Amino acid sequence: MSSDEAVTGDDVEVVPSGSGARTLVLGAALFALAGLIAAAVFGVMWWAAAADDNATLANSRDAVAKAGVSAIKAYTEVDFEHLDDFFGRQKAVSDDKMGQQLAQLEPTYRKALTDAKTKVTTNVFDVAVEELDDHEGKASFLAAITTHVTQGDKSSDKPLRLEVSMTRVGEEWKLSGIDNVPLVAAGQ
């Protein structure tokens, strides 16, 4: 239709002004409301998880595992040419009782390691915390390791399973016991 032609009431389509704009505003408001509700729900869930004892327990378990790996390496990695460092590392990661046992055994171990010209490197493959009493400051875990032992011109790899006990001393976890767990072959 051109601007010169007359417009009659039958030819005019009445469109409410701004209805498309209102629909967009209403839709945007609903999306914003949904986002606000989602943010509130996830915020409350995050707050509840942060205040939960499980988060504290998980942090303690991680601290035990980290201190445990350091303790295992301190007790199993040795270089007969640097025995002062070896015994110093052991004392640093041990509780008082283990420190006293080390002091008693050190002369014997020092002589045996020097005579055999022993060097040991350790790979820690896995640590599994099996008991953790955060309130009492006691924990134990199992570790799967492999040691590469060199004595003079002979060397060998030895897989080991260890059971390690830890005690919290102040804010640090210290080794309070370490024992071999026998390996059992499949079918036994």
C-alpha positions as CSV (number, residue, x, y, z in Angstrom):
1,M,0.0,0.0,0.0
2,S,1.3,3.4,-0.9
3,S,1.2,6.5,1.2
4,D,-1.3,8.1,-1.3
5,E,-4.0,5.5,-0.8
6,A,-6.6,5.8,1.9
7,V,-6.5,3.6,4.9
8,T,-9.7,2.0,6.0
9,G,-10.4,0.3,9.3
10,D,-10.5,-3.1,7.6
11,D,-7.0,-2.8,6.2
12,V,-5.3,-1.9,9.5
13,E,-3.8,-4.5,11.8
14,V,-3.8,-3.4,15.4
15,V,-0.5,-4.4,17.2
16,P,-0.3,-3.6,20.8
17,S,2.6,-1.3,21.3
18,G,5.6,-2.8,23.1
19,S,4.3,-6.4,23.5
20,G,7.5,-7.9,22.0
21,A,9.6,-5.7,24.3
22,R,7.6,-6.8,27.3
23,T,8.0,-10.5,26.4
24,L,11.8,-10.0,26.2
25,V,11.9,-8.1,29.5
26,L,9.8,-10.8,31.2
27,G,11.9,-13.6,29.8
28,A,15.1,-11.9,30.9
29,A,13.7,-11.3,34.4
30,L,12.8,-15.0,34.7
31,F,16.3,-16.1,33.6
32,A,17.8,-13.7,36.1
33,L,15.5,-15.0,38.9
34,A,16.5,-18.6,37.9
35,G,20.2,-17.6,38.1
36,L,19.7,-16.0,41.5
37,I,18.0,-19.1,42.9
38,A,20.7,-21.4,41.5
39,A,23.4,-19.1,42.9
40,A,21.7,-19.1,46.3
41,V,21.3,-22.9,46.3
42,F,24.9,-23.6,45.3
43,G,26.1,-21.0,47.8
44,V,24.3,-22.7,50.6
45,M,25.7,-26.1,49.5
46,W,29.2,-24.7,49.3
47,W,28.9,-23.2,52.8
48,A,27.6,-26.4,54.2
49,A,30.4,-28.4,52.7
50,A,33.0,-26.0,53.9
51,A,31.7,-26.2,57.5
52,D,31.4,-30.0,57.3
53,D,33.7,-32.2,59.4
54,N,34.3,-34.3,56.3
55,A,36.4,-31.5,54.7
56,T,38.5,-31.2,57.9
57,L,38.9,-35.0,57.9
58,A,39.9,-35.0,54.2
59,N,42.5,-32.3,54.9
60,S,43.9,-34.4,57.8
61,R,44.1,-37.5,55.6
62,D,46.0,-35.6,53.0
63,A,48.4,-34.2,55.6
64,V,49.0,-37.7,57.0
65,A,49.7,-39.1,53.5
66,K,52.1,-36.2,52.6
67,A,54.0,-36.5,55.9
68,G,53.9,-40.3,55.5
69,V,55.6,-40.2,52.1
70,S,58.3,-38.0,53.5
71,A,58.8,-40.3,56.4
72,I,59.0,-43.4,54.2
73,K,61.7,-41.8,52.0
74,A,63.6,-40.7,55.1
75,Y,63.6,-44.2,56.5
76,T,64.3,-46.1,53.2
77,E,66.6,-43.8,51.1
78,V,70.2,-44.1,52.2
79,D,73.6,-43.3,50.8
80,F,76.5,-44.8,52.9
81,E,78.6,-41.7,52.0
82,H,76.1,-39.4,53.7
83,L,74.9,-41.2,56.8
84,D,74.7,-38.1,58.9
85,D,72.0,-36.7,56.5
86,F,70.2,-40.1,56.5
87,F,69.9,-40.3,60.3
88,G,69.1,-36.6,60.6
89,R,66.2,-37.0,58.2
90,Q,64.9,-39.9,60.2
91,K,65.1,-38.0,63.4
92,A,63.3,-35.0,61.8
93,V,60.2,-37.1,60.8
94,S,60.1,-39.3,63.9
95,D,58.2,-38.9,67.2
96,D,60.2,-39.0,70.5
97,K,59.9,-42.7,71.0
98,M,61.1,-43.6,67.5
99,G,63.9,-41.0,67.9
100,Q,65.1,-42.8,71.0
101,Q,65.1,-46.1,69.2
102,L,67.0,-44.7,66.3
103,A,69.7,-43.2,68.7
104,Q,70.2,-46.7,70.2
105,L,70.4,-48.5,66.8
106,E,72.4,-45.8,64.9
107,P,75.9,-47.1,65.6
108,T,75.0,-50.7,64.5
109,Y,73.2,-49.4,61.3
110,R,76.0,-47.0,60.5
111,K,78.6,-49.8,60.6
112,A,76.5,-52.2,58.6
113,L,75.6,-49.6,55.9
114,T,79.2,-48.5,55.6
115,D,80.6,-52.0,55.4
116,A,78.2,-53.0,52.7
117,K,78.5,-49.7,50.8
118,T,74.7,-49.5,50.7
119,K,72.8,-47.0,48.6
120,V,69.0,-47.1,48.3
121,T,66.5,-45.1,46.3
122,T,62.8,-45.4,46.9
123,N,59.7,-44.9,44.7
124,V,56.4,-44.6,46.6
125,F,53.6,-45.8,44.4
126,D,50.6,-45.6,46.6
127,V,49.6,-44.6,50.1
128,A,46.2,-45.6,51.6
129,V,45.2,-44.1,55.0
130,E,43.4,-46.9,56.8
131,E,42.9,-45.4,60.2
132,L,42.7,-41.8,61.2
133,D,41.7,-40.4,64.6
134,D,42.1,-36.7,64.2
135,H,41.0,-36.0,67.7
136,E,43.6,-38.3,69.3
137,G,46.2,-37.4,66.7
138,K,46.8,-41.1,65.6
139,A,46.8,-42.5,62.1
140,S,48.1,-45.5,60.2
141,F,48.4,-46.2,56.5
142,L,49.7,-48.8,54.0
143,A,52.2,-47.9,51.4
144,A,53.4,-49.7,48.3
145,I,57.0,-48.9,47.4
146,T,59.9,-50.2,45.4
147,T,63.5,-49.8,46.6
148,H,66.5,-49.9,44.3
149,V,69.3,-51.3,46.5
150,T,73.0,-51.0,45.5
151,Q,75.6,-52.7,47.6
152,G,79.1,-52.4,46.1
153,D,78.7,-53.6,42.5
154,K,75.5,-55.5,43.1
155,S,72.0,-54.0,42.7
156,S,68.5,-55.1,42.9
157,D,64.9,-53.8,43.0
158,K,62.7,-54.9,45.8
159,P,58.9,-54.3,46.1
160,L,57.7,-53.7,49.6
161,R,54.5,-53.1,51.4
162,L,54.7,-51.1,54.6
163,E,52.4,-50.4,57.4
164,V,53.2,-47.0,58.9
165,S,51.9,-45.5,62.2
166,M,51.8,-41.7,62.6
167,T,51.3,-39.5,65.6
168,R,50.5,-35.8,65.6
169,V,53.1,-33.8,67.5
170,G,52.0,-30.2,67.7
171,E,50.8,-29.4,64.2
172,E,53.0,-32.0,62.5
173,W,52.5,-35.7,61.8
174,K,55.5,-37.8,62.9
175,L,56.3,-41.4,62.3
176,S,55.7,-43.6,65.3
177,G,56.1,-47.0,63.7
178,I,57.0,-48.7,60.5
179,D,56.7,-52.4,59.6
180,N,56.9,-54.6,56.6
181,V,53.7,-56.3,55.4
182,P,54.4,-59.7,53.9
183,L,53.7,-59.9,50.2
184,V,51.4,-62.9,49.3
185,A,51.6,-64.4,45.9
186,A,48.4,-64.9,44.0
187,G,46.7,-68.2,44.8
188,Q,48.1,-68.5,48.3
